[in-house]
């Protein structure tokens, strides 16, 4: 295995996510009536392989591996999984894995698509630590938002089942619906705070010659995402129902998934 690259280890992680997704389908068909320790362990195995792949990439590049679409996608998936594994220490929260597993599989398969692992462009400035912190906080924010949207999705499913008085809602070993709402809200708050830090650090960077922050598609996109999260949290604080908050959070993360890579490609700063 001495000749294995970080992409080989990442491929093994994606295979583990595929097995977790298969097991998640089985759990879902059984009505989630058992604690999914197997799913949690499969995702934990994938996380270890995923972490080793990122470490190998980082050591070879001598900076945080977040500078092309392959690296950014892998890092977003890693941050989603890190948050899930921490919450999954509480057995009833392990049920989030039935939605986290297919999300990880989709992100992993996308990251491995040809053409995404392109050579990194020039650094924004000589301070690599500042740029790495900026990128890391931003991608951690997307990860927290992703897990928050996963909790919101499970909240909506359970709320729908309870409304229809389905037996699955009574027998399933799911987190209490109030806890799912609280987890989704807290993760949204964490994501917004991390995104605020990322934007603040990014404003201290010096763009390469011939580029500028004002009008850059990725910068505008990030400010829009920051404002959307802030508006959703403020609206919820002002009395927005938990159900509408959950739909809003799922919608915001869907927007991230659909536009993140396109804005990266359009940005001279983030895809030089």
ZIUR-V499698 format. One record per residue. N is the residue number from 0. RES is the residue in one small letter. PSI is psi as a letter, one per 40 degrees, with the letter a starting at -180 (NA if undefined). OMEGA is omega in degrees with one decimal (none if undefined). Layout:
# ZIUR-V499698
n->N res->RES psi->PSI omega->OMEGA
n->N res->RES psi->PSI omega->OMEGA
This chain:
# ZIUR-V499698
n->0 res->x psi->e omega->-178.5
n->1 res->x psi->d omega->-178.8
n->2 res->x psi->e omega->-178.9
n->3 res->x psi->h omega->176.3
n->4 res->x psi->i omega->178.4
n->5 res->x psi->d omega->180.0
n->6 res->x psi->d omega->176.1
n->7 res->x psi->d omega->178.7
n->8 res->x psi->d omega->178.3
n->9 res->x psi->d omega->176.9
n->10 res->x psi->d omega->176.3
n->11 res->x psi->d omega->177.4
n->12 res->x psi->d omega->-180.0
n->13 res->x psi->d omega->176.0
n->14 res->x psi->d omega->176.7
n->15 res->x psi->d omega->177.5
n->16 res->x psi->d omega->176.8
n->17 res->x psi->d omega->177.1
n->18 res->x psi->d omega->178.1
n->19 res->x psi->d omega->177.9
n->20 res->x psi->d omega->177.1
n->21 res->x psi->d omega->179.5
n->22 res->x psi->d omega->178.4
n->23 res->x psi->d omega->177.2
n->24 res->x psi->d omega->177.3
n->25 res->x psi->d omega->179.2
n->26 res->x psi->d omega->-178.7
n->27 res->x psi->d omega->179.3
n->28 res->x psi->d omega->177.4
n->29 res->x psi->e omega->177.3
n->30 res->x psi->e omega->179.3
n->31 res->x psi->f omega->-176.8
n->32 res->x psi->e omega->177.1
n->33 res->x psi->i omega->176.9
n->34 res->x psi->h omega->-173.6
n->35 res->x psi->g omega->178.5
n->36 res->x psi->d omega->-179.9
n->37 res->x psi->d omega->178.5
n->38 res->x psi->d omega->-179.9
n->39 res->x psi->d omega->-178.8
n->40 res->x psi->d omega->177.0
n->41 res->x psi->d omega->177.9
n->42 res->x psi->d omega->177.3
n->43 res->x psi->d omega->176.5
n->44 res->x psi->d omega->176.9
n->45 res->x psi->d omega->179.9
n->46 res->x psi->d omega->179.6
n->47 res->x psi->d omega->177.9
n->48 res->x psi->d omega->178.5
n->49 res->x psi->d omega->-179.9
n->50 res->x psi->d omega->179.8
n->51 res->x psi->d omega->178.3
n->52 res->x psi->d omega->179.1
n->53 res->x psi->d omega->178.5
n->54 res->x psi->d omega->178.5
n->55 res->x psi->d omega->179.2
n->56 res->x psi->d omega->-179.4
n->57 res->x psi->d omega->-179.8
n->58 res->x psi->d omega->-179.9
n->59 res->x psi->d omega->-178.5
n->60 res->x psi->e omega->-177.3
n->61 res->x psi->f omega->171.4
n->62 res->x psi->i omega->-178.2
n->63 res->x psi->h omega->-175.1
n->64 res->x psi->g omega->-178.0
n->65 res->x psi->f omega->-168.0
n->66 res->x psi->e omega->168.3
n->67 res->x psi->i omega->-172.4
n->68 res->x psi->d omega->175.9
n->69 res->x psi->d omega->-177.9
n->70 res->x psi->d omega->-178.4
n->71 res->x psi->d omega->179.2
n->72 res->x psi->d omega->178.3
n->73 res->x psi->d omega->-178.4
n->74 res->x psi->d omega->177.3
n->75 res->x psi->d omega->177.9
n->76 res->x psi->d omega->178.8
n->77 res->x psi->d omega->-178.5
n->78 res->x psi->d omega->175.1
n->79 res->x psi->d omega->-176.5
n->80 res->x psi->d omega->177.2
n->81 res->x psi->d omega->179.4
n->82 res->x psi->d omega->179.7
n->83 res->x psi->d omega->-178.0
n->84 res->x psi->d omega->177.1
n->85 res->x psi->d omega->178.0
n->86 res->x psi->d omega->-177.6
n->87 res->x psi->e omega->173.4
n->88 res->x psi->d omega->171.1
n->89 res->x psi->h omega->-173.1
n->90 res->x psi->d omega->-177.2
n->91 res->x psi->d omega->178.0
n->92 res->x psi->e omega->179.3
n->93 res->x psi->e omega->179.8
n->94 res->x psi->d omega->176.5
n->95 res->x psi->d omega->-178.0
n->96 res->x psi->d omega->-179.5
n->97 res->x psi->d omega->175.7
n->98 res->x psi->d omega->179.3
n->99 res->x psi->d omega->-176.7
n->100 res->x psi->d omega->178.4
n->101 res->x psi->d omega->176.0
n->102 res->x psi->d omega->178.4
n->103 res->x psi->d omega->179.3
n->104 res->x psi->d omega->-179.3
n->105 res->x psi->d omega->178.7
n->106 res->x psi->d omega->-179.3
n->107 res->x psi->d omega->178.8
n->108 res->x psi->d omega->178.1
n->109 res->x psi->d omega->-178.2
n->110 res->x psi->d omega->-177.1
n->111 res->x psi->e omega->179.0
n->112 res->x psi->i omega->179.8
n->113 res->x psi->i omega->174.9
n->114 res->x psi->e omega->-179.8
n->115 res->x psi->d omega->-177.7
n->116 res->x psi->g omega->-179.1
n->117 res->x psi->i omega->176.9
n->118 res->x psi->i omega->-179.5
n->119 res->x psi->i omega->176.2
n->120 res->x psi->a omega->-178.8
n->121 res->x psi->i omega->176.7
n->122 res->x psi->i omega->179.0
n->123 res->x psi->d omega->179.5
n->124 res->x psi->i omega->-177.0
n->125 res->x psi->d omega->-179.4
n->126 res->x psi->g omega->-178.1
n->127 res->x psi->d omega->-179.5
n->128 res->x psi->d omega->-178.8
n->129 res->x psi->d omega->179.4
n->130 res->x psi->d omega->179.1
n->131 res->x psi->d omega->177.7
n->132 res->x psi->d omega->178.1
n->133 res->x psi->d omega->-178.2
n->134 res->x psi->d omega->-178.2
n->135 res->x psi->d omega->179.3
n->136 res->x psi->d omega->180.0
n->137 res->x psi->d omega->-177.9
n->138 res->x psi->d omega->173.5
n->139 res->x psi->d omega->177.1
n->140 res->x psi->d omega->178.4
n->141 res->x psi->d omega->178.5
n->142 res->x psi->d omega->177.8
n->143 res->x psi->d omega->178.1
n->144 res->x psi->d omega->179.7
n->145 res->x psi->d omega->178.7
n->146 res->x psi->d omega->175.4
n->147 res->x psi->d omega->177.8
n->148 res->x psi->d omega->176.2
n->149 res->x psi->d omega->176.7
n->150 res->x psi->d omega->178.3
n->151 res->x psi->d omega->177.8
n->152 res->x psi->d omega->177.6
n->153 res->x psi->d omega->175.6
n->154 res->x psi->d omega->-178.6
n->155 res->x psi->d omega->178.2
n->156 res->x psi->d omega->-178.4
n->157 res->x psi->d omega->178.3
n->158 res->x psi->d omega->178.5
n->159 res->x psi->d omega->-180.0
n->160 res->x psi->d omega->179.5
n->161 res->x psi->d omega->179.2
n->162 res->x psi->d omega->179.9
n->163 res->x psi->e omega->179.7
n->164 res->x psi->f omega->178.4
n->165 res->x psi->i omega->-179.5
n->166 res->x psi->d omega->-179.4
n->167 res->x psi->d omega->-178.6
n->168 res->x psi->d omega->-178.6
n->169 res->x psi->d omega->-173.6
n->170 res->x psi->d omega->-176.1
n->171 res->x psi->i omega->178.0
n->172 res->x psi->g omega->-179.3
n->173 res->x psi->i omega->174.9
n->174 res->x psi->i omega->174.8
n->175 res->x psi->i omega->-174.8
n->176 res->x psi->d omega->178.1
n->177 res->x psi->d omega->179.3
n->178 res->x psi->d omega->177.6
n->179 res->x psi->d omega->178.4
n->180 res->x psi->d omega->-179.1
n->181 res->x psi->d omega->178.3
n->182 res->x psi->d omega->179.5
n->183 res->x psi->d omega->-178.7
n->184 res->x psi->d omega->-179.0
n->185 res->x psi->d omega->179.4
n->186 res->x psi->d omega->175.4
n->187 res->x psi->d omega->177.2
n->188 res->x psi->d omega->178.5
n->189 res->x psi->d omega->179.5
n->190 res->x psi->d omega->-179.8
n->191 res->x psi->d omega->179.3
n->192 res->x psi->d omega->178.7
n->193 res->x psi->d omega->178.9
n->194 res->x psi->d omega->175.8
n->195 res->x psi->d omega->177.9
n->196 res->x psi->d omega->-179.6
n->197 res->x psi->d omega->179.6
n->198 res->x psi->d omega->179.4
n->199 res->x psi->d omega->178.6
n->200 res->x psi->d omega->179.6
n->201 res->x psi->d omega->-179.9
n->202 res->x psi->e omega->-179.9
n->203 res->x psi->e omega->179.1
n->204 res->x psi->i omega->176.9
n->205 res->x psi->h omega->-178.8
n->206 res->x psi->i omega->177.2
n->207 res->x psi->i omega->178.5
n->208 res->x psi->h omega->178.6
n->209 res->x psi->e omega->178.1
n->210 res->x psi->i omega->177.0
n->211 res->x psi->i omega->-179.3
n->212 res->x psi->d omega->-177.2
n->213 res->x psi->h omega->178.5
n->214 res->x psi->e omega->178.8
n->215 res->x psi->h omega->-176.1
n->216 res->x psi->d omega->-177.6
n->217 res->x psi->d omega->178.2
n->218 res->x psi->d omega->178.4
n->219 res->x psi->d omega->178.7
n->220 res->x psi->d omega->-179.4
n->221 res->x psi->d omega->178.0
n->222 res->x psi->d omega->177.7
n->223 res->x psi->d omega->178.4
n->224 res->x psi->d omega->177.8
n->225 res->x psi->d omega->-179.7
n->226 res->x psi->d omega->179.7
n->227 res->x psi->d omega->178.0
n->228 res->x psi->d omega->179.2
n->229 res->x psi->d omega->-179.8
n->230 res->x psi->d omega->-180.0
n->231 res->x psi->d omega->179.0
n->232 res->x psi->d omega->179.4
n->233 res->x psi->d omega->-180.0
n->234 res->x psi->d omega->177.7
n->235 res->x psi->d omega->178.0
n->236 res->x psi->d omega->179.8
n->237 res->x psi->e omega->174.5
n->238 res->x psi->e omega->177.2
n->239 res->x psi->h omega->-178.4
n->240 res->x psi->i omega->179.9
n->241 res->x psi->d omega->-179.9
n->242 res->x psi->d omega->179.4
n->243 res->x psi->d omega->175.6
n->244 res->x psi->d omega->-179.8
n->245 res->x psi->d omega->177.5
n->246 res->x psi->d omega->178.5
n->247 res->x psi->d omega->-179.8
n->248 res->x psi->d omega->176.9
n->249 res->x psi->d omega->178.9
n->250 res->x psi->d omega->179.2
n->251 res->x psi->d omega->-179.3
n->252 res->x psi->d omega->174.6
n->253 res->x psi->d omega->175.7
n->254 res->x psi->d omega->178.3
n->255 res->x psi->d omega->-178.0
n->256 res->x psi->d omega->-175.0
n->257 res->x psi->d omega->-172.0
n->258 res->x psi->e omega->-175.1
n->259 res->x psi->d omega->-174.1
n->260 res->x psi->d omega->178.6
n->261 res->x psi->d omega->179.5
n->262 res->x psi->d omega->175.4
n->263 res->x psi->d omega->-178.9
n->264 res->x psi->d omega->-178.8
n->265 res->x psi->e omega->-173.1
n->266 res->x psi->h omega->174.6
n->267 res->x psi->d omega->-179.3
n->268 res->x psi->d omega->-174.2
n->269 res->x psi->e omega->176.9
n->270 res->x psi->g omega->-174.6
n->271 res->x psi->NA omega->none
